[in-house]
Amino acid sequence: MIGKLIGAAAGAQAAKYTRSLGGTGGALLGALAVPVIRRMRWPVLLALGAGGYAAKKLAEHGQAKAPPVTTPEG
């Protein structure tokens, strides 16, 4: 029960940084993620963590190469 509450709070905070997910949706996802993660095996959790890290690095790499955005003056 406490894990679901902590997951809901973390999900609500994480939802602040996404466009498509509101605070309530983030809280629901966070609360549902706790029992799902608890049932996963260690190799699956490690693979998910490594995949998330790789996706983050690729996204940061793509942003670093993007040309600066200029706005027309006037």
C-alpha positions in Angstrom: 0.0 0.0 0.0 2.8 2.4 0.9 4.6 1.5 -2.3 1.6 2.4 -4.4 1.3 5.8 -2.6 5.0 6.5 -3.2 4.7 5.4 -6.8 1.6 7.6 -7.3 3.5 10.6 -5.9 6.5 9.9 -8.1 4.3 9.5 -11.1 2.4 12.8 -10.5 5.8 14.6 -10.2 7.1 13.0 -13.4 3.9 13.9 -15.3 4.7 17.5 -14.8 7.5 17.1 -17.4 5.4 15.5 -20.1 2.8 17.1 -22.4 0.5 14.1 -22.9 0.1 13.1 -19.3 -1.6 15.0 -16.6 -1.0 14.8 -12.8 -3.8 12.3 -12.3 -2.6 10.1 -15.2 0.9 10.1 -13.9 -0.3 9.2 -10.4 -2.3 6.2 -11.9 0.7 5.0 -13.9 3.0 5.3 -10.9 0.6 3.4 -8.7 0.2 0.6 -11.3 3.9 0.5 -12.0 4.8 -0.7 -8.5 3.1 -4.1 -8.6 4.2 -4.7 -12.2 7.9 -3.9 -11.4 7.7 -6.1 -8.3 6.8 -9.1 -10.4 9.6 -8.7 -13.0 12.8 -10.6 -12.8 16.3 -9.0 -12.4 17.4 -9.5 -16.1 14.3 -7.8 -17.3 14.8 -4.9 -14.9 18.4 -4.5 -16.0 17.5 -4.6 -19.7 14.8 -1.9 -19.1 17.3 0.2 -17.2 20.0 -0.1 -19.9 17.4 0.6 -22.7 16.2 3.7 -20.9 19.8 4.9 -20.4 20.6 4.3 -24.1 17.4 6.2 -25.2 18.3 9.1 -22.9 21.8 9.3 -24.4 20.5 9.1 -27.9 18.1 11.9 -27.2 20.8 14.1 -25.7 23.1 13.4 -28.6 20.4 14.4 -31.1 19.7 17.7 -29.2 23.4 18.5 -29.1 23.7 18.3 -32.9 20.5 20.3 -33.7 21.3 23.8 -35.0 20.2 26.7 -32.8 16.7 27.9 -33.5 16.5 31.5 -34.7 13.4 33.7 -34.6 12.7 36.4 -37.1 13.0 39.9 -35.6 10.4 42.4 -36.2 
